[in-house]
Amino acid sequence: MAPTRRSRHESVGVWFERDLPDASYRYVSLFNSCAEPLVSEHFSRLESIQRAEKNINKLRDDLPHNDHRERQSAIDEELFDLVSGFEALKIDKAKGERP
């Protein structure tokens, strides 16, 4: 009978083989307990960033409309001032008065 070559894993001993699944479970459990809060935090940050980006896009889209409204309101105010001034002069002229 020829001697069989033992693998490195077999030379460690039977106790290692028996405890390996339990040790793997502990390692995975420890890794999960450390990784889960990080994943949760990063997911929350990602959601927050996505909401902020959505709000920025909405504000960016509304900005030209707001500028247009402000500019139009300023133009309307100037026109109303001119028209009311012209009407006041017209009334004064009809009465024969000079301002």
C-alpha positions as CSV (number, residue, x, y, z in Angstrom):
1,M,0.0,0.0,0.0
2,A,1.4,3.3,-1.1
3,P,1.5,6.2,1.5
4,T,-1.1,8.8,0.7
5,R,-0.1,12.4,0.7
6,R,-1.8,14.5,3.3
7,S,-3.1,17.9,2.4
8,R,-2.2,20.9,4.4
9,H,-5.8,21.1,5.7
10,E,-5.6,17.5,7.0
11,S,-2.3,18.1,8.8
12,V,-3.9,20.9,10.9
13,G,-6.0,18.3,12.6
14,V,-9.5,17.1,13.1
15,W,-10.4,19.9,15.5
16,F,-10.0,22.5,12.7
17,E,-12.3,20.6,10.4
18,R,-14.9,20.3,13.1
19,D,-14.8,24.0,14.1
20,L,-14.5,25.4,10.6
21,P,-18.2,25.8,9.9
22,D,-18.8,27.4,13.3
23,A,-15.8,29.7,12.9
24,S,-17.1,30.7,9.4
25,Y,-20.5,31.4,10.8
26,R,-19.0,33.6,13.5
27,Y,-16.9,35.4,10.9
28,V,-19.8,36.0,8.6
29,S,-22.0,37.1,11.5
30,L,-19.3,39.5,12.7
31,F,-18.9,40.9,9.2
32,N,-22.6,41.3,8.7
33,S,-23.0,43.1,12.1
34,C,-20.2,45.5,11.0
35,A,-21.3,46.0,7.4
36,E,-25.1,46.4,8.0
37,P,-24.9,49.8,9.7
38,L,-22.5,51.1,7.1
39,V,-24.8,49.9,4.3
40,S,-27.8,51.5,6.0
41,E,-25.9,54.8,6.5
42,H,-24.8,54.9,2.9
43,F,-28.3,54.0,1.6
44,S,-29.8,56.8,3.7
45,R,-27.2,59.3,2.3
46,L,-27.9,58.1,-1.2
47,E,-31.6,58.7,-0.8
48,S,-30.9,62.1,0.7
49,I,-28.7,63.0,-2.2
50,Q,-31.3,61.8,-4.7
51,R,-34.0,63.9,-3.0
52,A,-31.7,67.0,-3.0
53,E,-30.9,66.4,-6.7
54,K,-34.6,66.1,-7.5
55,N,-35.3,69.4,-5.7
56,I,-32.4,71.1,-7.4
57,N,-33.6,70.0,-10.8
58,K,-37.1,71.3,-10.0
59,L,-35.8,74.7,-8.8
60,R,-33.5,74.9,-11.8
61,D,-36.5,74.3,-14.1
62,D,-38.6,76.9,-12.3
63,L,-35.9,79.5,-12.2
64,P,-36.3,80.9,-15.7
65,H,-40.1,81.1,-15.2
66,N,-39.6,83.0,-11.9
67,D,-37.2,85.4,-13.5
68,H,-39.6,85.9,-16.4
69,R,-42.5,86.7,-14.0
70,E,-40.4,89.1,-12.0
71,R,-39.2,90.9,-15.1
72,Q,-42.7,91.0,-16.5
73,S,-44.1,92.4,-13.3
74,A,-41.5,95.2,-13.2
75,I,-42.3,96.1,-16.8
76,D,-46.1,96.1,-16.1
77,E,-45.5,98.3,-13.1
78,E,-43.5,100.8,-15.2
79,L,-46.2,100.8,-17.9
80,F,-49.0,101.4,-15.3
81,D,-47.0,104.3,-13.9
82,L,-46.6,105.8,-17.4
83,V,-50.2,105.2,-18.4
84,S,-51.5,106.7,-15.1
85,G,-49.2,109.7,-15.5
86,F,-50.4,110.2,-19.1
87,E,-54.0,110.0,-18.0
88,A,-53.4,112.5,-15.2
89,L,-51.8,114.9,-17.8
90,K,-54.7,114.3,-20.2
91,I,-57.3,115.1,-17.5
92,D,-55.4,118.3,-16.4
93,K,-55.2,119.4,-20.1
94,A,-58.9,118.8,-20.6
95,K,-59.6,121.1,-17.6
96,G,-57.2,123.6,-19.0
97,E,-54.8,123.4,-16.0
98,R,-51.1,123.0,-16.2
99,P,-49.3,120.8,-13.8
